[in-house]
Amino acid sequence: MGKRNWFTILFLCFFSVFAQENYELQTFIDAAMDYHPSILQAENQLQASENKIGLAKGNDYPNVFVDLNYQLIEPKSEITLPGAVPFSAQLFPTNNYDFALAVNYDLYDFGRNKANIDIASFENLYAKENKNLIKQSISFQVINLYYQLCYLREALKVNKEQQQLLEKTQKINKMFYEQGEVTDLDLINTDASLSQVLIQEESLKKSILVFKTQLLLTTGKEIIEVKKLSTPFIKKPITYRDTSLKNNIETRLSKLQSEISFKELEIAEKTAFPVIMAQAKGGYKNGLLPDIMKLRANYTVGVGVQIPIFNGNKIQIQKKIAQNNIDASLASLDAITLKMKGELLESQENIKQFFRKIQLSEIKILQTEKAVERAFLQYENGEITNLDLLRIEVQMANAKLQKIQYLLNYTLSIYAYKKALGQTFELLNYE
């Protein structure tokens, strides 16, 4: 067999495998994590917060710099001493030069900069949690879109089954009409029911297009074939007993905001404290006696204390602002806790109710399927009317649609519960 034939076989095998590829939910979540601009924005904010920590820690080190100065002093400053021979001397050079290496260092600031470092660290933790919150929110959005498309796909299948039943009914009616056993009204009723189902089909297709477009925009994918969505609805009974909110991201963010506000109050209180500073400077300058024109080596070393006395009542205002932020963050924490407790309770009840409804809907589907089979026989034997047959067909379609809706709600309720608890969205695949 030639190389060309082997290449053709390999290509066809590859194409066959690729054509059968299905879309797992996790692939969409991973794609959104890599693509979504909000996550990139959060990552940049996180990096900025890390740099702020380094900036705050930098204040614990000396500030070393080169100091270059030049001054032109006019008019010339001279002094003349009287005597047998008058003596004149210039007090300051006209051109003054000062080249020096200087060092400033805060020896002690009563913990003010440590509080700034703590704030930067809390802001960094806040940025990390905020990124996690954004990732969680986008993941939940992807999950919702994915399963909405699964629901619409299954609803479209039920719609097709209903069309087939109505077309079968339509054929029977035409046969009975030709035999004079049914009236024009029976044909019209069947045609009207079929038209309604066809209208529902168009509505389902439009909804699929909308949700598919949203999923494409969220994940950055170029194409999605809805029929290849392979992660099923969750069908097994699942009970989450953990009701602690300690891992809820919104709760942690609110606590971090409180910590930041407390540190801001600490800084405001310490603003009134003095700062002990050390200074050193060494280099070359002119203007030194006895030869004021000559550049000479010189140095200065000193220690100072800066004591705030009056700054326009800014310290008191800063304290009030910090206290307001503390009160607001604590109130926010209480509000978020109430909200999360409500969401936990709601999702718990939804999980119980929708699972029970799934079980009941399965029983109802079996009943309606048998009822449809029996109804066709009864209709052909003239035991029931066309309207009775149509009503039973609609009941079966509604029962199947209800089950799909319950599966959707049950699955999303489980993910909502995980979201409220701050758990990760690892792929749940329970059939």
ABEGO torsion letter per residue (X at the ends): XBAAAAAAAAAAAAAAAAAABBBBAAAAAAAAAAABAAAAAAAAAAAAAAAAAAAAAAAABBBBBBBBBBBBBOBBBBBBBBEABBBBBBABBABBBBBBBBBBBBABAGGAAAAAAAAAAAAAAAAAAAAAAAAAAAAAAAAAAAAAAAAAAAAAAAAAAAAAAAAAAAAAAAAAAAAGABBAAAAAAAAAAAAAAAAAAAAAAAAAAAAAAAAAAAAGBABBBAAABABBBBABBBBBABABAAABAAAAAAAAAAAAAAAAAAAAAAAABBBBBBBBBBEBBBGBOABAABBBBBBBBBBBBBBBABAGGAAAAAAAAAAAAAAAAAAAAAAAAAAAAAAAAAAAAAAAAAAAAAAAAAAAAAAAAAAAAAAAAAAAAGABBAAAAAAAAAAAAAAAAAAAAAAAAAAAAAAAAAAAAGBBBBBBBBX
